[in-house]
Amino acid sequence: MSGNDESKLPLTTSDPTADLVETLREAAPQVFTEGKVDFDKLKTLLGGQVEERPDRYGLSWAGKSDSFRNVQTPSVGTLLPQPNDSIDWDNTENLIIEGDNLEVLKLLQKPYHGKVKMIYIDPPYNTGNEFIYPDNFREGLQDYLRYSGQVSEEGIKQTTNTETSGRFHSTWLSMMYPRLFLARNLLKDDGVIFVSIDDNEVHNLRMVMNEVFGEENFVAQLVWKKSYGGGSKVKHIVGLHEYVIVFCRNKDGLGAIELPPNPDALKYYKFKDANFEIRGPYRTQPLATTSMDDRPNLRFPIKWNGHEIWPEKQWQWSQERVEKALGNDELILQNKNDKWVVDYKQYLKDEKGVVRGSKPFSLLEGPYTQRGTDELKSLFGDGKTFEFPKPPNLIRQFLQYVDSEALILDFFAGSGTTAQAVMDLNREDNGNRKFILVQLPEPIPSPQPLSQGARGFDSSPRPLGEGPGVRAYPTIAHITRERVRRVIDKLNEGDEGKLDLHEKQDRGFRAFKLSSSNFKIWDADQTSVTPEALAEQLKLYADNVERLRDQQDILYELILKTGLPLSSRIECVEIEGAPIFSVAGGNLLICLENPVKREVLRGMMERKPLQILCLDTAFGGDDALKTNTVLEAKSHGIVFRTV
């Protein structure tokens, strides 16, 4: 079969532009001429929806075109499993990925498209200090591999940014734009994203998110009062706040955002009535008000048992709502000292039995930043392991905006605060939230020693307080994993003797590391020019599996590239004497045997999976066997592919 064999599994990520063109071709084939989009036809089709004025509102910066090419350039990388750096590998669905988040987001596009309910990120604030991200769309993965020391080439390139660079804001925008673009694809239709930022780039962040998510999907700009007092060295005004910008994937599909009731307030829900079974207890609240603006339409009599009861000023509700509540026995009317008092029953639950919440406010006072440092100090013995971590309770508030089964993504993971917030809240409300963290292995210039007894990046399980002694973290990614390990230890220790409650929750993570593909991927730009050299090059690609990679590395790349999540369950089964990997309950069968026998192929088909994958070299050049296998699988409704 040819190199363009459609049964071959693509090893590169898809091009969003190509995907968009295919969508357009399906929706409006009439705008294509000789396979290309005819823009004049497209403008005619769109009519008044096309903006053609020369002076348009929008955001532009030096390097914007290159930043979009970062989106369009496919990734040829993979995520290598790191079981020894993980906890509860076989059972967990949480992920911690070490690597450049741009490349990782590309690799997550297929398996996690439209599956993430909430994203929280705390990106570099562009304060004048350098931030490091190896963005070079021409080099892509190779640039990252040099940066992370996985290849020995000299001349590491990396994006840095200082106020003297001449493109201070542009460099930051070029870093953020492609990441936000790819992140949007991962959100569910009712998903939300929270982005922490300060005064330096809040204006640009708001505009770039308007462009990526659509201005109509803006939810809120939260103001977080992060500290109090201080400012002795400040010349003008003491800054006490930061911002959190909130957008959603689709505002029409976004439900109500509510926080659960304050536990201290629940004690006031103590009265019972006929609705108790569904709506639970209630508390009473006055229906009349004197604090609202004067609204004549809220001043009317309530007619009850021959009485006309007027408010002192006005009611809180409209007449229609009051009459409905009166008919549903939701009002309490009492004559006290010749004065009518009208209260309404505020039930704990709504008409469907769902506990009522409260609307969050745009002004968040605390938790203060010092709390984030205190949390690290309680885990590591000092607060200098990672500078300025966000307090877990800040992120915890946002987690309460979404359901307790949500998948949470943080691709600027830092010290792993988001994972701690997820696991802490799961413990409190018995939730089943999962997390995906992504962190660049950014070297720590002056590694801080751990306190005596710390585990460092040694992942072998041992209780807190025991270990090999003082160690140093080489990268921030090591800190990320270690913090999550320590949080898990702390939670499990706290649950000792509590009927193994923690066993019902996911307190583990699978660790992965961004690297080059397990397969040799043909690069047309590197093709030899002479026939002799080209022939030699083709020989090297005859066996396309990299020699230094093991079956587990290959297995997870195939799972990733077929579009299944990295948390998929894997079972090794035997078919006609050959070991076969059964993934996701048998939906995908993977055979890495070389050569592969016809009986094994047919045995896999008898299990009726959705997909079967084999090594292309396993057919030993027998194109007839491969063609017949593809056709036979198709007749059974099975997609057969090779790699």
LINBEL-V952260 format. One record per helix or strand of 3 or more residues. SS is the DSSP state (~ for helix, > for strand). FROM is the first residue (numbers start at 0). LEN is the number of residues. If there is no record, write none. Layout:
ss=SS from=FROM len=LEN
ss=SS from=FROM len=LEN
//
This chain:
ss=~ from=15 len=12
ss=~ from=28 len=3
ss=~ from=38 len=11
ss=~ from=63 len=9
ss=> from=76 len=5
ss=~ from=82 len=3
ss=> from=94 len=4
ss=~ from=100 len=12
ss=> from=115 len=6
ss=~ from=140 len=7
ss=~ from=167 len=19
ss=> from=186 len=11
ss=~ from=201 len=12
ss=~ from=214 len=3
ss=> from=217 len=8
ss=> from=240 len=8
ss=~ from=262 len=4
ss=~ from=275 len=4
ss=> from=281 len=5
ss=~ from=295 len=3
ss=> from=301 len=3
ss=> from=306 len=3
ss=~ from=318 len=9
ss=> from=330 len=6
ss=> from=338 len=9
ss=> from=362 len=3
ss=~ from=368 len=12
ss=~ from=391 len=8
ss=> from=406 len=4
ss=~ from=416 len=13
ss=> from=433 len=6
ss=~ from=475 len=19
ss=~ from=500 len=4
ss=> from=508 len=8
ss=~ from=523 len=3
ss=~ from=530 len=10
ss=~ from=550 len=12
ss=> from=569 len=6
ss=> from=577 len=6
ss=> from=587 len=4
ss=~ from=597 len=9
ss=> from=610 len=4
ss=~ from=615 len=4
ss=~ from=622 len=13
ss=> from=638 len=4
//
